[in-house]
Amino acid sequence: MDQADATAKIVAGLQKKKSKTKFYFNELAKILELKPREAKKLINIMVTDGVLEYWSSGSTSLYGLKGAGKQASAEHED
């Protein structure tokens, strides 16, 4: 799977899920239908390109579409 296909698949998959905006890495790998090691490279490129954003609470790491969710809207109110 090339990067463009992976990006399209992730964006479409995450936009379908209206109930939440942050996802575990394993959920993204499942959307891509790839093993974690293969998915990691593609997901990291999406973070670097600004398609996805990485969020960590210190103990939990999550990914979401850039600019989606309560946290993103709160950060842009300033």
Secondary structure, 3 states (H helix, E strand, C coil): CCHHHHHHHHHHHHHHCCCCCCECHHHHHHHHCCCHHHHHHHHHHHHHHCCEEEEECCCCEEEEECCCCHHHHHHCCC
